[in-house]
Amino acid sequence: MALGSCSQNFRNKSAAFEAAIRNRRHFDNNTLLLAYAYYKQATEGDNISQAPSALNFKAKAKWDAWAKLKGLSCLQADSRYVEMMTKLGV
């Protein structure tokens, strides 16, 4: 899967979210992890990569967040990402 296979609304929200972060809008860690997980699930599908070391806290947290979405379809992840961004006002 690739970003091109996601909805136009997903691509628009993704670009807006990245811009909000660049413009120093603050989001809490849980929000960032969930956004990352939905994005990865929508663009790549289930997480089949090897888990990073538990000592690499940031990478492990991101890996865990994505792995929790196993089985969620691309379309469902796309929809949930768009819904999340809309609720955040992005």
Secondary structure, DSSP 8 states (H G I E B T S, - for coil): --GGGS-HHHHHHHHHHHHHHHTT----HHHHHHHHHHHHHHHH-S--S----TTSHHHHHHHHHHHTTTT--HHHHHHHHHHHHHHTT-
